[in-house]
Amino acid sequence: MVLDTLGSRERQVALLERYGGLLTDHQRLTLELYLGSDWSLAEIASKQKVSRSAVHDLVRRSVQLLEDSERRLGLLAEGQERARNREAIAAELADLRRRMARLEARLDGV
């Protein structure tokens, strides 16, 4: 399943947080159990009184819907870009503060 790697799973959790409102209550609950609570497909199937393959199909289709939503809207990518920009600005600001402190020290020495 696509959800097997840690990086992929983290992405799916982020997509669920961002686009979970677009899913049905049943899809959202199932993904929250699978991704958020780390339930196995068999555990979810037992709770919902359906087959493991039915849960597998629901998870696969729901994740595909989340991926399609991201492809169309790009909100997750936009948020990641904003975070990278904030980090770059914070690093630049820290550099400017260090440079100002050095200049102030030089002025105090004059």
ZAMARGU-4260 file (C-alpha; in steps of 0.2 Angstrom, whole numbers, plus 5000, padded with zeros to 4 digits):
<rodrens>
0) 5000/5000/5000 | 5006/5018/4997 | 5005/5022/5015 | 5019/5010/5020 | 5034/5022/5021
5) 5036/5034/5036 | 5038/5049/5024 | 5022/5044/5014 | 5013/5042/5030 | 5017/5059/5037
10) 5012/5066/5020 | 4995/5057/5022 | 4992/5064/5039 | 4996/5081/5033 | 4984/5079/5019
15) 4971/5072/5031 | 4973/5087/5042 | 4972/5099/5027 | 4958/5091/5017 | 4949/5080/5029
20) 4934/5091/5028 | 4931/5085/5010 | 4929/5067/5016 | 4913/5059/5022 | 4912/5056/5041
25) 4915/5037/5037 | 4931/5040/5026 | 4938/5053/5039 | 4935/5041/5054 | 4943/5027/5045
30) 4958/5037/5040 | 4960/5044/5057 | 4960/5027/5065 | 4972/5020/5052 | 4984/5035/5051
35) 4981/5045/5067 | 4978/5030/5079 | 4989/5018/5070 | 4975/5004/5070 | 4978/4990/5058
40) 4966/4987/5044 | 4960/4971/5053 | 4956/4981/5069 | 4946/4994/5059 | 4937/4980/5049
45) 4933/4971/5066 | 4926/4988/5073 | 4916/4992/5058 | 4910/4974/5055 | 4917/4974/5037
50) 4930/4964/5028 | 4949/4969/5029 | 4949/4971/5010 | 4934/4983/5011 | 4944/4994/5024
55) 4959/4993/5012 | 4949/4999/4997 | 4941/5013/5008 | 4958/5019/5014 | 4965/5018/4996
60) 4951/5028/4989 | 4951/5041/5003 | 4970/5044/5001 | 4968/5046/4982 | 4954/5059/4985
65) 4966/5068/4997 | 4980/5067/4984 | 4968/5073/4970 | 4963/5088/4981 | 4981/5093/4984
70) 4985/5091/4966 | 4970/5103/4962 | 4972/5115/4976 | 4990/5114/4981 | 4987/5120/4999
75) 4999/5108/5007 | 5013/5113/4995 | 5009/5132/4998 | 5010/5129/5016 | 5027/5121/5015
80) 5033/5135/5004 | 5028/5148/5016 | 5037/5138/5030 | 5053/5138/5020 | 5051/5156/5016
85) 5049/5160/5035 | 5064/5150/5039 | 5075/5159/5026 | 5069/5176/5033 | 5072/5171/5051
90) 5090/5165/5046 | 5093/5181/5036 | 5087/5192/5051 | 5098/5182/5063 | 5113/5186/5052
95) 5108/5204/5051 | 5107/5205/5070 | 5125/5197/5072 | 5132/5209/5059 | 5124/5224/5069
100) 5131/5217/5085 | 5148/5217/5077 | 5146/5235/5071 | 5140/5241/5087 | 5155/5233/5096
105) 5167/5241/5084 | 5158/5258/5087 | 5159/5256/5106 | 5178/5252/5104 | 5181/5269/5094
</rodrens>
